[in-house]
Amino acid sequence: MGSPPDPRRLLQLLEAGDLDGAIDAGLMDHPARGDDPADAPLLAAQRRLREAWAARDRHRARNARLARIAAEREARRAPAHAPAGAPALPPAAAAALARARARAAGRSS
């Protein structure tokens, strides 16, 4: 494992507004201590990042849950599978059509 992140460099990056640079430089790996006033900005940045990442994870989980619910709803609404090329008919209509076809077949013979 490499050397620990330089807290002075991390502070410089945060003060410059370069959060991505601070993350790349090891912000989240820095063992910031609550009893060291110099670490207060690093601790605050780490806390904000953890909260933002947790919110992002909750958002992603919510979107996945909503997509699953929508797919289940759509599956319930889909009609029963019919033979290829034939539209699905309600049972009563299918029975009436079968009777009509049988009558028509009996007349043409």
C-alpha positions in Angstrom: 0.0 0.0 0.0 1.3 3.5 -0.8 2.1 6.3 1.6 -0.8 8.0 3.5 -2.3 11.1 1.8 -0.7 14.4 2.6 -3.3 16.4 4.6 -1.8 19.8 3.5 -2.3 18.8 -0.1 -5.8 17.7 0.6 -6.6 21.0 2.3 -5.1 22.9 -0.7 -7.3 21.0 -3.1 -10.5 21.5 -1.0 -9.8 25.2 -0.6 -9.3 25.4 -4.4 -12.7 23.7 -4.8 -11.1 20.7 -6.5 -13.1 18.0 -4.7 -12.4 15.4 -7.5 -8.7 16.1 -7.1 -8.9 15.7 -3.3 -10.7 12.4 -3.7 -8.1 11.3 -6.2 -5.3 12.4 -3.7 -6.8 10.1 -1.0 -9.3 12.3 0.9 -11.4 9.3 1.9 -8.3 7.3 2.9 -7.0 10.0 5.2 -7.5 9.1 8.9 -8.7 12.5 10.0 -8.9 12.9 13.7 -11.6 14.8 15.5 -9.3 16.1 18.2 -7.0 17.9 15.6 -8.5 21.3 14.6 -6.5 21.1 11.3 -8.4 18.0 10.4 -11.9 19.7 10.8 -12.2 20.6 7.1 -11.1 17.2 6.1 -13.6 15.5 8.4 -16.4 17.8 7.2 -15.6 17.0 3.5 -15.5 13.2 4.3 -18.8 13.5 6.1 -20.4 15.4 3.2 -19.1 12.8 0.7 -20.4 9.9 2.7 -23.8 11.5 3.0 -23.9 12.3 -0.8 -22.8 8.8 -1.7 -25.4 7.3 0.6 -28.1 9.5 -1.0 -27.0 8.4 -4.4 -27.2 4.8 -3.4 -30.7 5.3 -2.0 -31.7 7.1 -5.2 -30.4 4.2 -7.3 -32.2 1.7 -5.2 -35.4 3.6 -5.4 -35.2 3.8 -9.2 -34.5 0.1 -9.4 -37.5 -0.6 -7.1 -39.8 1.6 -9.2 -38.6 0.0 -12.4 -39.3 -3.5 -11.0 -42.7 -2.4 -9.8 -43.5 -0.9 -13.3 -42.3 -4.1 -15.0 -44.5 -6.3 -12.7 -47.5 -4.0 -13.4 -46.9 -4.2 -17.1 -46.6 -8.0 -16.9 -50.0 -8.2 -15.2 -51.6 -6.0 -17.8 -50.3 -8.0 -20.8 -52.9 -10.2 -22.5 -52.6 -14.0 -22.3 -50.4 -15.5 -24.9 -52.2 -16.3 -28.1 -51.0 -18.4 -31.0 -48.6 -16.6 -33.2 -50.4 -14.1 -35.5 -53.8 -14.6 -33.9 -55.2 -11.8 -31.6 -56.3 -13.0 -28.2 -60.1 -13.3 -27.9 -62.1 -13.5 -24.8 -63.4 -17.0 -24.2 -67.0 -16.2 -25.0 -66.0 -14.6 -28.3 -63.8 -17.5 -29.2 -66.6 -19.9 -28.5 -69.1 -17.9 -30.7 -66.5 -17.7 -33.5 -66.0 -21.5 -33.3 -69.8 -22.1 -33.5 -70.1 -19.7 -36.5 -67.2 -21.4 -38.3 -68.8 -24.9 -37.6 -72.1 -23.7 -39.1 -70.4 -22.2 -42.1 -68.4 -25.3 -42.7 -71.6 -27.4 -42.5 -73.4 -25.3 -45.2 -70.6 -25.3 -47.7 -70.2 -29.1 -47.8 
